[in-house]
Amino acid sequence: MNYPMVFYPEAVTNFCRKYPLNLSRDNQVTVGCNNFLSVSKPQLPNLPIVPSVQWFGLIWLLWLGGAIALPLLTVSWGWSWVELLLLVSAYSCLIAAAYTYVLNYRTKLLSQHRHQISEYQMKLATYQKQQINSEHLPEIKTQKFLTNSNLRCQLLSDLMSNRVSPIGHSQARQGVSEGEFLRYLKCYFPTTVQGVKFKIPMSKKSYSADFTIVHSMSGIGIDVEVDEPYAGLSLKPTHCWDEDSDCRRNQLFNEWGWIVVRFTERQVVQAPLSCCKFIAMVIAQVTGDRSYLELLESQPDLLPVKPWITKEAKQMVKERYRQSYLPKLRDNK
C-alpha cells in the first residue's frame, strides 16, 4: 500500500457493498464503493531463507582451528609472543565480526517474517469478516443502485449516529507543515478542525488527530493524518512501515466510526490541492456528494509514494530529507 492511504470502518464498507454507486456523469468514470472497498484474500508470506544454527557452530570451529594452528605457525616462523598475541587477537576479532554479522542478519530476517505473518493474520481476519458479511447481503446483480444523494446521506447519517466524538483539543505538538495545509482544508472543507483528541478506552492516554473533517449531510467523519519520516527535534524515526503503532491506531479509529486518510508530509507541502482532491474523492465515493470534487477536478491526481521503514527513515535523517521541502527548516539550517 502506498500513500495516500485510506482505511474505512467496517460499517461503511458494508454499506457501500450493499449500496454501490453508479455515478458516471459527463463521461467521467467513478469507481463504485463495492469495488473500491473490496478486500482480496491475502497471500501467506514465504518463509525466508535464514542461516541455520549450524553456521554458528562452524564459525566457532573455524576460530578454534585457527587458535590452534596460528601458534604452531608462528613458532615455526620464529615470531615473538607479542606478535603471536596480536595475530590471534586480530583473527579472533575477525571471527567475532563474522559471527555478529550472521547473527544480526538471521535475527533481522526472522523479525521481518514475524511482522509479515502478523500483517497476514490481520488481513486474513478482515477478509474472513468480509466474506461472512457478504453472505448476508443480496447479490450485486439484484441490488438497486442508491444514487439519490439525499437518501443515501440520510441512511449514512443513521449509520454514523454511534461515531465516537473527540473529547477536546489536543496539546500535542503540531507539525511544521500542518498550519499551511489547514488553510487549504478550511477553504474546501469548512468543517475541518485541527488538533483534537480522542480518549483511548481503558487507558489514561489519548490519540491526537491532525485534522478531522465531518461531512454534514451524511455524518461521516474523516481523520486526516500527515506522516513525516522523523521527528523535527528528536530526529526519531516515525510512521515507519515496519512498526505497528499506526496500524493499531487506524484500527481503533475505524472502530470508532472514522475513516482514516494518511498523506506524507511532502505531499501536503508540495501538492496540497491534490490532497484535498483525494479527500473529496473519498467523500464522493462513499456519500455520492460530488460538490467538493467538482471544485477540485481540474487539479492533478496525487502521485503515489512508497512508505518507509525504520532503516530508510534513519537514512533520511542523515540526508536531512525534510529540509529539502520544508522552507522553515531550510531557513534554520
C-alpha positions as CSV (number, residue, x, y, z in Angstrom):
1,M,0.0,0.0,0.0
2,N,1.3,3.4,-1.0
3,Y,0.5,6.9,0.2
4,P,-2.1,8.4,0.1
5,M,-3.7,5.7,2.3
6,V,-7.3,5.3,3.3
7,F,-8.8,3.0,5.9
8,Y,-12.6,2.5,6.2
9,P,-14.8,1.4,9.1
10,E,-16.4,-1.9,8.7
11,A,-19.9,-0.3,8.8
12,V,-19.0,2.0,5.9
13,T,-17.5,-0.9,3.9
14,N,-20.7,-3.0,4.3
15,F,-22.9,0.0,3.5
16,C,-21.0,0.6,0.2
17,R,-21.1,-3.1,-0.7
18,K,-24.9,-3.1,-0.1
19,Y,-25.5,0.1,-2.0
20,P,-22.8,0.5,-4.7
21,L,-22.7,3.8,-6.5
22,N,-23.2,4.3,-10.2
23,L,-22.1,7.9,-10.7
24,S,-20.8,8.1,-14.3
25,R,-21.7,11.6,-15.5
26,D,-20.4,13.7,-18.3
27,N,-18.3,10.8,-19.4
28,Q,-16.5,10.9,-16.1
29,V,-15.9,7.4,-14.6
30,T,-16.1,6.9,-10.9
31,V,-15.5,3.7,-9.0
32,G,-18.3,2.0,-7.2
33,C,-17.8,1.6,-3.5
34,N,-18.4,-2.2,-3.8
35,N,-15.2,-2.5,-5.9
36,F,-13.3,0.3,-4.2
37,L,-13.6,-1.2,-0.7
38,S,-13.3,-4.8,-1.5
39,V,-10.6,-6.8,0.2
40,S,-8.8,-9.6,-1.7
41,K,-7.6,-12.7,0.0
42,P,-4.1,-12.2,1.4
43,Q,-1.2,-14.5,0.5
44,L,0.7,-16.2,3.1
45,P,4.3,-14.8,3.1
46,N,7.0,-17.2,2.1
47,L,9.4,-18.4,4.8
48,P,12.7,-16.5,4.4
49,I,16.0,-18.4,3.8
50,V,17.9,-17.8,7.0
51,P,21.4,-19.1,8.1
52,S,20.9,-22.2,10.1
53,V,22.2,-22.7,13.6
54,Q,24.9,-25.0,12.2
55,W,26.6,-21.9,10.7
56,F,27.3,-20.6,14.2
57,G,28.9,-23.9,15.2
58,L,31.0,-23.8,12.0
59,I,32.2,-20.3,12.8
60,W,33.3,-21.4,16.3
61,L,35.1,-24.4,14.9
62,L,36.9,-22.2,12.5
63,W,38.0,-20.0,15.3
64,L,39.1,-23.0,17.4
65,G,41.1,-24.4,14.5
66,G,42.8,-21.0,13.9
67,A,43.5,-20.6,17.6
68,I,45.4,-23.9,17.5
69,A,47.0,-23.6,14.1
70,L,48.3,-20.0,14.3
71,P,50.5,-20.5,17.4
72,L,52.1,-23.5,15.7
73,L,52.8,-21.5,12.6
74,T,54.2,-18.5,14.5
75,V,56.5,-20.8,16.4
76,S,57.8,-22.4,13.2
77,W,58.2,-18.9,11.7
78,G,60.2,-17.7,14.8
79,W,57.7,-14.9,15.8
80,S,57.8,-13.5,19.3
81,W,55.0,-14.0,21.8
82,V,53.8,-10.4,21.2
83,E,53.4,-10.9,17.5
84,L,51.6,-14.2,18.3
85,L,49.2,-12.4,20.6
86,L,48.5,-9.6,18.1
87,L,47.8,-12.2,15.3
88,V,45.5,-14.3,17.5
89,S,43.7,-11.1,18.6
90,A,43.2,-9.9,15.1
91,Y,41.9,-13.4,14.0
92,S,39.5,-13.5,17.0
93,C,38.1,-10.1,16.1
94,L,37.6,-11.2,12.5
95,I,35.7,-14.3,13.6
96,A,33.7,-12.3,16.2
97,A,32.7,-9.8,13.5
98,A,31.6,-12.6,11.2
99,Y,29.6,-14.3,14.0
100,T,27.9,-10.9,14.8
101,Y,27.0,-10.2,11.2
102,V,25.5,-13.7,10.7
103,L,23.5,-13.4,14.0
104,N,22.2,-9.9,13.2
105,Y,21.3,-10.9,9.6
106,R,19.4,-14.0,10.9
107,T,17.6,-12.0,13.6
108,K,16.5,-9.3,11.1
109,L,15.1,-11.9,8.6
110,L,13.1,-13.7,11.4
111,S,11.8,-10.3,12.7
112,Q,10.7,-9.2,9.3
113,H,9.0,-12.6,8.8
114,R,7.2,-12.3,12.1
115,H,5.9,-8.9,11.1
116,Q,4.7,-10.2,7.8
117,I,2.9,-13.0,9.5
118,S,1.3,-10.5,11.8
119,E,0.1,-8.4,8.9
120,Y,-1.1,-11.5,7.1
121,Q,-3.2,-12.6,10.1
122,M,-4.8,-9.1,10.4
123,K,-5.6,-9.0,6.6
124,L,-6.9,-12.6,6.8
125,A,-9.2,-11.7,9.7
126,T,-10.5,-8.7,7.7
127,Y,-11.0,-10.9,4.6
128,Q,-12.9,-13.5,6.6
129,K,-15.1,-10.9,8.2
130,Q,-15.9,-9.5,4.8
131,Q,-16.8,-13.0,3.4
132,I,-19.1,-13.6,6.4
133,N,-20.8,-10.3,5.9
134,S,-21.2,-10.8,2.2
135,E,-23.2,-14.0,2.8
136,H,-25.9,-11.9,4.4
137,L,-26.0,-9.3,1.5
138,P,-28.0,-9.8,-1.7
139,E,-26.2,-10.4,-4.9
140,I,-24.9,-7.4,-6.6
141,K,-26.9,-8.2,-9.7
142,T,-30.2,-7.9,-7.8
143,Q,-29.2,-4.7,-5.9
144,K,-30.6,-1.3,-6.8
145,F,-28.1,1.5,-7.1
146,L,-28.7,4.0,-4.4
147,T,-27.9,7.2,-6.4
148,N,-30.2,9.6,-4.6
149,S,-27.7,11.6,-2.7
150,N,-30.1,12.9,-0.1
151,L,-31.5,9.4,0.7
152,R,-28.0,7.9,0.7
153,C,-26.8,10.6,3.1
154,Q,-29.8,10.1,5.4
155,L,-29.0,6.3,5.7
156,L,-25.4,7.1,6.3
157,S,-26.4,9.6,9.0
158,D,-28.3,6.9,10.8
159,L,-25.3,4.6,10.4
160,M,-22.9,7.2,11.8
161,S,-25.0,8.0,14.9
162,N,-22.7,6.0,17.0
163,R,-19.5,7.6,15.7
164,V,-17.2,8.5,18.6
165,S,-16.7,12.2,19.1
166,P,-13.5,13.9,20.3
167,I,-13.2,15.0,23.9
168,G,-11.5,18.3,23.3
169,H,-8.5,19.9,21.8
170,S,-5.1,18.2,22.0
171,Q,-1.9,19.7,23.5
172,A,0.3,17.6,21.2
173,R,2.9,19.5,19.2
174,Q,1.7,20.4,15.7
175,G,3.8,19.6,12.7
176,V,5.5,22.5,10.9
177,S,3.6,21.7,7.7
178,E,0.1,21.5,9.2
179,G,-0.6,25.2,9.6
180,E,-0.5,25.9,5.9
181,F,-2.3,22.7,5.0
182,L,-5.1,23.7,7.4
183,R,-5.7,26.8,5.3
184,Y,-6.3,24.7,2.2
185,L,-8.5,22.2,4.0
186,K,-10.6,25.1,5.5
187,C,-11.1,26.6,2.0
188,Y,-12.7,23.4,0.6
189,F,-13.9,21.6,3.8
190,P,-15.3,24.3,6.2
191,T,-15.9,21.7,9.0
192,T,-12.2,21.0,9.3
193,V,-10.9,21.1,12.9
194,Q,-7.2,20.8,13.8
195,G,-5.7,19.0,16.8
196,V,-8.5,17.2,18.6
197,K,-8.0,14.3,21.0
198,F,-9.8,11.0,21.4
199,K,-9.8,9.1,24.7
200,I,-8.4,5.6,24.5
201,P,-10.6,3.1,26.3
202,M,-9.1,1.5,29.4
203,S,-6.1,3.9,29.3
204,K,-5.1,7.3,30.6
205,K,-3.7,8.1,27.2
206,S,-5.4,9.7,24.3
207,Y,-4.9,9.9,20.5
208,S,-4.5,13.3,18.8
209,A,-5.9,13.7,15.3
210,D,-4.0,16.1,13.0
211,F,-7.3,17.1,11.3
212,T,-10.9,16.0,11.4
213,I,-13.5,16.6,8.7
214,V,-17.2,15.8,9.1
215,H,-19.5,15.6,6.1
216,S,-22.5,17.5,7.4
217,M,-25.1,15.7,5.2
218,S,-24.1,12.2,5.9
219,G,-22.3,12.5,9.3
220,I,-19.2,10.5,8.1
221,G,-16.0,11.6,9.8
222,I,-12.6,11.6,8.3
223,D,-9.4,11.6,10.3
224,V,-6.7,13.2,8.1
225,E,-3.1,12.4,9.2
226,V,0.2,13.9,7.9
227,D,3.1,11.5,8.3
228,E,6.7,12.7,8.5
229,P,9.6,10.2,8.4
230,Y,11.2,11.5,11.6
231,A,10.6,14.0,14.4
232,G,11.9,17.5,13.9
233,L,13.5,17.9,17.3
234,S,14.5,14.4,18.5
235,L,15.1,13.1,14.9
236,K,13.5,9.8,16.0
237,P,12.0,7.8,13.0
238,T,8.2,7.9,12.9
239,H,5.3,6.3,11.0
240,C,7.6,3.5,9.8
241,W,6.0,0.7,7.9
242,D,7.8,-2.0,9.9
243,E,6.3,-0.8,13.1
244,D,2.6,-1.5,14.1
245,S,1.8,1.6,16.1
246,D,0.0,3.3,13.2
247,C,-1.8,0.1,12.4
248,R,-3.3,-0.2,15.9
249,R,-4.3,3.5,15.7
250,N,-6.0,3.1,12.4
251,Q,-8.0,0.1,13.6
252,L,-9.1,1.9,16.7
253,F,-10.3,5.0,14.7
254,N,-12.1,2.7,12.3
255,E,-13.8,1.0,15.3
256,W,-14.9,4.5,16.5
257,G,-16.5,5.0,13.1
258,W,-13.9,7.3,11.5
259,I,-12.4,7.0,8.0
260,V,-8.6,7.4,8.2
261,V,-6.8,9.2,5.4
262,R,-3.0,9.4,5.5
263,F,-0.7,11.6,3.5
264,T,3.1,12.1,3.6
265,E,4.3,15.5,4.8
266,R,5.9,16.1,1.4
267,Q,2.6,15.5,-0.3
268,V,0.7,18.1,1.7
269,V,3.6,20.6,1.3
270,Q,4.1,20.2,-2.4
271,A,0.6,19.2,-3.6
272,P,-2.0,20.4,-1.0
273,L,-4.7,20.8,-3.6
274,S,-4.2,17.3,-4.9
275,C,-4.5,16.1,-1.3
276,C,-7.8,18.0,-1.0
277,K,-9.0,16.3,-4.2
278,F,-8.2,12.9,-2.8
279,I,-10.3,13.7,0.3
280,A,-13.1,14.9,-2.0
281,M,-12.9,11.6,-3.9
282,V,-13.3,9.6,-0.7
283,I,-16.4,11.7,0.2
284,A,-17.9,11.3,-3.3
285,Q,-17.3,7.5,-3.4
286,V,-19.0,6.9,0.0
287,T,-21.8,9.5,0.0
288,G,-22.4,10.3,-3.6
289,D,-21.9,14.0,-2.9
290,R,-19.7,15.4,-5.7
291,S,-19.9,19.0,-4.7
292,Y,-16.4,19.1,-3.2
293,L,-14.9,17.1,-6.1
294,E,-16.3,19.4,-8.7
295,L,-14.3,22.3,-7.2
296,L,-11.1,20.3,-7.4
297,E,-11.5,18.1,-10.6
298,S,-9.1,20.3,-12.5
299,Q,-6.3,19.5,-10.0
300,P,-3.9,16.6,-10.9
301,D,-4.2,13.3,-9.1
302,L,-1.8,12.8,-6.2
303,L,1.2,10.7,-7.1
304,P,1.7,7.6,-5.0
305,V,4.6,7.5,-2.5
306,K,6.1,4.3,-1.1
307,P,6.0,4.1,2.7
308,W,9.4,4.0,4.5
309,I,10.8,1.5,7.1
310,T,12.9,2.4,10.1
311,K,16.2,1.9,8.3
312,E,15.2,4.2,5.5
313,A,13.9,6.9,8.0
314,K,17.3,6.9,9.7
315,Q,19.0,7.4,6.3
316,M,16.6,10.3,5.7
317,V,17.8,11.9,9.0
318,K,21.4,11.7,7.8
319,E,20.4,13.3,4.4
320,R,18.3,16.0,6.1
321,Y,15.4,14.8,3.9
322,R,12.7,17.1,5.4
323,Q,14.9,20.2,4.8
324,S,14.6,19.5,1.1
325,Y,10.9,20.6,1.0
326,L,10.2,22.5,4.3
327,P,11.1,26.2,3.9
328,K,11.2,26.8,7.6
329,L,13.8,24.0,8.1
330,R,15.9,25.3,5.2
331,D,15.9,28.8,6.8
332,N,17.1,27.4,10.1
333,K,19.7,25.2,8.5
